[in-house]
Amino acid sequence: MLLQINTPVPKDLPLDLPLPEWLLVSLLVISFLLHIIFINLMVGGSIITLWAQIKGLKNKEYDVFAHEIAKTITVNKSIAVVMGVAPLLSINTLYTIYFYSANALTGFAWIMIIPLVTIAFLLTYLHKYTWSTFEHNRKLHIGIMGLAVAIFLFIPLIFLTNVNLMMFPEKWGTVKGFLSALMLPNVFPRYFEFLGACLAITGIFIVWYNGRKSYPIEEIYTNFTRNTIKKIGYSIATVGLSLQIIFGVIVLFTLPSKGISYAVIAVMAGAGLLLAYALWYSYKTVVSEGKFIDLHFKKITIAVLCFLFFYGGSRQMYRHNSLEKHQELVAAHTAEFQKLSKEAREQSLVLQQQEAATPKTDADLGKGVFNQYCAACHKKDVKLVGPPVTEMASIYQSNKADLQKWIKAPGKKRADAPQMPGFPQLSQTELEQLSEYILNIN
């Protein structure tokens, strides 16, 4: 009962889903995971590029490293955008009311996503293609990437705030815009967990990208070896995995209880163990000798990919649990609305049939003539352009013939009113009906 009183319960549009629900949920989870991998690479790659380019002010090799990572950002960005279409359409279809309600409540920040994304993408292209142009003005070049990183860090915060808010309809009545939604429990822990994932995925990507036999390390770097760069990648992954575990635990303890179940806890625990497994072997690789640099790569990669699967599953399970009760209320509200709407339509049809079956008097028919020709200038008992109908009735109460003559060919009697136009087009039957209506007005 408390939920019903305090929670907005809208009426839904009773439209069938275009696909079975289980299939749409599967598409949502799988497409989201593919999308988030490339979002991680885009954001993480931007952060690492900025970090490496700053270090490159003192060590030229890091500047070269930053340039190599910067080349991948725009590619990963494009893939992320394409991969983002499917989960966006899926979540719109499955959770229409919740997604769009959250959009409306986060307001200006949500609308700003498109221009912010556009600016950030243009900055990454500017940064990528002006590397030589700003060779002697590295601080300005770093500033371009710094601005892009700042925007890249803000955009996911908008998305995360939005998808968090959609799971808590009971908060909709108290949220007063984006900043208000940002302060809801669990937003910032989930955000910092996301940043950890960006670093972890990017670190693993750096190991793979630079480990390809076709990648000419010796031609690109002067001092850095393939193992040196792989070590950097593992170090970044270790930092990212550590952040994920730390903030993942905080997320678990800050999640509102309404979406928690034993199944959700079990899946999250499994995901945490996979992260711990990947972190252990990533750390072992960082502290090991160079000849063991590739020993644990597959273990780490598989563990992280399996974690993503568990992560996506737990998110959907929690979302389902959070919205289940509210969806039941919406369904009941919608069913009640449809029932009342059907009853009203049926009652209206009965009244229309009864009205059609009831013989109409001349006064009834005259009302229609009045509405067509006279209502623009005359009201029942209020002066409009001409006098009220009640005044006409009092003047011509016992003189219907003169009233009909006046209607067909009126003169001008009132100095404070324009002359009434004549209505010679009215038939005698219509005049009879109209005068009957006027003289019997009540």
JOMO-V347728 format. One record per helix or strand. SS is the DSSP state (@ for helix, = for strand). FROM is the first residue (numbers start at 1). TO is the last residue. If there is no record, write none. Layout:
ss,from,to
SS,FROM,TO
SS,FROM,TO
This chain:
ss,from,to
@,2,6
@,21,55
@,60,94
@,96,129
@,138,165
@,169,171
@,178,182
@,187,211
@,217,220
@,226,254
@,257,259
@,262,287
@,290,292
@,297,357
@,362,373
@,389,395
@,400,408
@,428,439
